[in-house]
Amino acid sequence: MITAPELRQAWTIARLEMRRAFISKRSFWIYILAIFPAVIFFGRAIELKYKEQRYTSSGTITAAQMDSISRGESVDRLVSRLPKVVDDHRYEFRRGRRGRDGERVEEEHRTVQYYDGKRRAWVFARNGIVQDVHIRQHKDFEGDREAFAGVFQYFYLRLAIFFGCLGIFINLFRGEMMDKTLHFWFLSPVKRSVLLLGKYLAGFVAAAVIFSGGALLAWWGMLWPQDPSATAAYLSGPGYAHLFRYLLAAVLGCLGYGSVFLAAGLLLRNPIIPAVVILVWEGINGFLPDILQKLSVLFYLQSVCPTPAPIENDVPAVLRLVIAPAEPVGPVVAVFGLVMVTGLVLFAAAQAVRKLEINYSTD
């Protein structure tokens, strides 16, 4: 049992170790993992805003005018009726078959685009006649929210936080063994279990700040280009609750994976092997039976997320049944389960650190 003075000692150690956890020559790539999704969403936001400005400068038509575009209409008459064209491309297409005179048949194709302030219309014409009209929203808020859920669960939880915690927590003890500086801590008048707790707190705070901050930036990048009315409606509804659960999942991922990799750095000379085993187990989580899925950290992290990860529509029905996730548990149960597992792993690590003998010649 750790007493209050020992908790203060652990926090002092954590504050000393935080600088090393946040700023280290070995941890630069962790920041790249954390902000990579934000770069993608902000890049898309800039693209949407640039296109919106370009379309608006070319002129907009009304929603009724866009809906009036129909197949079979002369494209020249359409352009004369609706002159505010965003893009107008013409090209000739020579078909492989021949006409009556033995010459190849040439067709004139034309693509015209319109914008009504919210939607884009692609008008496809052949030989001057409209053949097809595709109309879709310029900004798909629901689609972007699904994209964020997919990026967060497939990239952030499965890869970024996993490898980020591997890099941060492995170095807390194993890195000092490689640098031959761990004995300085062992010579200090502090229990080894308190030292373990202090180092773990330093790594946890660093990982939680880095990855929850990266998730927050990506979420903001997803919202930035959306219509203000849609964003306001989302934030006044479930928006902030969704954000809280995403950030909670990121923090719990750092909590669970951090304890596992801290223990691996203590117990094993080469912790990369168990890291690969855990990565494979987490990667095949969706293909496992329900009872085995519940033995994975990823299962409980996904239970905390507000929306399930999307599955592409073109995935075969048989494969869709195979990779279907198990029925998620409640968020409270998921949080409690991960905290309990973390406590057990740290207890095992505390027993190991008490028996740890330093021999730099073998490390």
C-alpha positions, -999 to +999 in steps of 0.1 A: +000+000+000+014+034-010+012+061+016+005+098+010+042+108+014+051+081-011+025+095-036+042+129-033+075+112-040+060+095-070+047+128-083+081+145-078+097+117-098+070+121-125+077+158-128+114+151-132+107+124-158+081+144-178+107+165-197+124+133-208+090+118-218+079+148-237+112+158-253+135+130-263+156+122-293+137+088-294+102+103-293+101+128-322+083+103-344+056+099-317+044+135-324+042+127-361+019+098-354-003+120-331-008+148-355-010+128-388-048+125-387-051+163-380-029+170-410-053+150-432-085+166-419-070+202-420-058+194-456-092+184-466-107+214-449-084+237-468-093+219-501-131+223-494-128+260-485-107+267-516-131+249-539-161+266-523-144+300-529-136+291-565-171+278-572-187+309-556-165+332-577-177+314-608-213+321-599-240+300-582-274+288-594-305+283-573-315+248-559-346+249-582-325+255-613-302+227-604-331+203-599-345+214-633-315+198-651-327+166-668-316+140-692-322+144-729-318+181-728-295+199-753-263+208-734-260+240-754-295+250-745-287+241-709-256+263-708-276+291-724-303+287-698-279+284-669-248+303-679-231+303-644-209+273-651-182+262-627-163+239-651-169+231-687-147+204-704-150+191-739-132+162-755-136+138-784-138+101-781-131+078-810-149+045-807-134+012-819-163+004-843-167+018-878-196+036-894-212+029-928-185+047-947-158+026-930-145+054-908-143+052-870-172+069-852-162+100-832-183+112-803-181+146-786-182+143-748-188+173-726-189+176-688-205+207-672-205+215-635-228+237-615-229+249-578-259+261-558-241+271-526-244+236-510-245+211-538-225+203-569-240+189-601-220+170-628-238+170-661-225+145-686-234+150-723-226+130-754-230+145-789-247+176-774-274+157-754-274+153-716-269+116-707-266+117-670-267+141-640-250+135-607-259+158-578-243+156-543-235+177-513-203+197-515-199+192-477-210+158-463-210+163-426-223+128-418-197+113-441-169+133-425-181+122-390-179+086-402-145+092-417-133+106-384-147+076-365-129+053-390-096+072-388-098+073-350-105+036-345-085+021-374-054+043-372-054+061-339-063+033-315-048+004-335-015+020-346-007+055-334-015+051-297-002+015-297+032+024-312+034+057-294+030+040-260+055+014-271+081+042-277+073+062-246+069+035-219+096+011-231+122+038-227+112+046-191+133+017-178+148-001-208+160+033-223+178+041-190+194+006-190+207+013-225+220+047-214+235+031-182+218+057-160+192+036-142+215+029-112+213+065-102+176+061-095+181+029-076+207+046-053+182+073-044+163+069-010+130+059-026+112+026-029+114+010-063+076+006-064+073+044-059+099+049-086+079+027-109+047+046-102+065+080-108+079+069-141+045+054-152+027+087-143+053+107-163+048+084-194+010+084-190+007+122-187+030+126-218+011+100-239-023+112-228-015+149-236+001+141-269-026+117-283-057+134-268-043+167-281-038+151-316-074+137-315-088+171-305-069+188-334-083+162-359-118+166-345-115+204-349-101+199-384-132+178-392-156+205-380-138+235-394-150+235-430-186+225-422-216+248-425-219+269-393-256+259-389-247+222-391-218+226-367-239+245-342-266+219-343-241+191-337-224+209-309-257+217-292-267+181-295-243+151-291-211+169-303-193+175-270-204+142-256-189+125-287-157+145-282-154+135-246-157+098-254-131+100-281-107+118-258-115+093-230-108+064-254-074+080-263-065+084-226-076+049-217-056+036-246-025+053-231-034+039-197-038+003-208-010+000-234+013+021-212+012-003-183+017-033-206+047-019-223+062-006-191+060-041-176+074-056-208+104-032-206+111-045-171+105-082-176+119-088-210+153-081-225+138-077-260+103-063-255+097-059-292+087-096-295+057-093-271+048-060-288+045-078-321+024-105-305+001-079-290-001-060-323-011-091-342-037-101-315-052-066-316-051-066-354-071-098-358-096-087-331-125-083-355-121-118-369-122-136-335-152-150-317-170-127-293-155-143-262-119-138-275-126-103-287-133-094-251-097-104-241-084-074-261-077-039-250-090-026-283-125-041-277-129-020-246-115+011-262-140+007-291-168+003-265-160+038-252-161+053-287-195+070-295-199+054-330-187+021-344-161+021-371-176+022-406-173-008-429-171-002-466-203-010-486-183-031-511-171-056-485-186-090-493-215-101-471-196-132-458-166-112-448-188-085-432-203-113-410-168-125-401-153-091-391-184-080-373-174-067-338-188-083-307-216-066-289-199-037-270-201-033-233-212-001-216-187+027-213-187+025-175-179-012-177-152-006-203-135+021-182-137+000-150-122-031-168-093-012-183-085+005-150-085-029-132-063-045-159-039-016-156-038-019-118-030-057-121-002-051-147+014-024-126+012-046-095+031-073-114+056-048-127+061-035-091+070-071-080+094-074-109+112-041-103+119-050-066+139-080-078+155-062-108+193-064-108+213-041-130+240-056-152+248-032-180+272-057-196+242-079-206+219-051-216 
